Amino acid sequence: MSVEVVYLLRKDERGFRDLDTVVLLESARSHNGETIPAGRAGTVVGVWTDSPDCIVEFSEPDGALATVPATILTHATPTALR
């Protein structure tokens, strides 16, 4: 089984998987303590089966990582990224 197939199959019940582009519905705090405002887009870099949270990387603040509850994330759509 190729890595691509595993990626396509790896999707949790919340519908998020690694490398999905998501948008914050509420503000969140980065691992460095910086505030990431609602509406900011990021990339999922970690989805855990035993936790309701995802690790998301944001381009602003520069390279910020945040552990975010899946309940405050939504999949990005072209209109959400404008």
LINCORWO-V97658 format. One record per residue. N is the residue number from 1. RES is the residue in one small letter. PHI is phi in whole degrees, 0 to 359 (999 if undefined). Layout:
n:N res:RES phi:PHI
n:N res:RES phi:PHI
//
This chain:
n:1 res:m phi:999
n:2 res:s phi:279
n:3 res:v phi:299
n:4 res:e phi:298
n:5 res:v phi:295
n:6 res:v phi:299
n:7 res:y phi:300
n:8 res:l phi:294
n:9 res:l phi:276
n:10 res:r phi:280
n:11 res:k phi:216
n:12 res:d phi:273
n:13 res:e phi:295
n:14 res:r phi:277
n:15 res:g phi:91
n:16 res:f phi:256
n:17 res:r phi:215
n:18 res:d phi:306
n:19 res:l phi:76
n:20 res:d phi:290
n:21 res:t phi:268
n:22 res:v phi:231
n:23 res:v phi:232
n:24 res:l phi:286
n:25 res:l phi:270
n:26 res:e phi:223
n:27 res:s phi:293
n:28 res:a phi:221
n:29 res:r phi:249
n:30 res:s phi:286
n:31 res:h phi:297
n:32 res:n phi:268
n:33 res:g phi:91
n:34 res:e phi:278
n:35 res:t phi:277
n:36 res:i phi:250
n:37 res:p phi:286
n:38 res:a phi:302
n:39 res:g phi:94
n:40 res:r phi:284
n:41 res:a phi:272
n:42 res:g phi:208
n:43 res:t phi:242
n:44 res:v phi:291
n:45 res:v phi:243
n:46 res:g phi:199
n:47 res:v phi:234
n:48 res:w phi:248
n:49 res:t phi:285
n:50 res:d phi:257
n:51 res:s phi:216
n:52 res:p phi:278
n:53 res:d phi:256
n:54 res:c phi:236
n:55 res:i phi:264
n:56 res:v phi:236
n:57 res:e phi:257
n:58 res:f phi:243
n:59 res:s phi:283
n:60 res:e phi:227
n:61 res:p phi:304
n:62 res:d phi:315
n:63 res:g phi:65
n:64 res:a phi:294
n:65 res:l phi:251
n:66 res:a phi:217
n:67 res:t phi:270
n:68 res:v phi:236
n:69 res:p phi:297
n:70 res:a phi:299
n:71 res:t phi:292
n:72 res:i phi:251
n:73 res:l phi:242
n:74 res:t phi:222
n:75 res:h phi:294
n:76 res:a phi:284
n:77 res:t phi:240
n:78 res:p phi:306
n:79 res:t phi:286
n:80 res:a phi:289
n:81 res:l phi:270
n:82 res:r phi:285
//
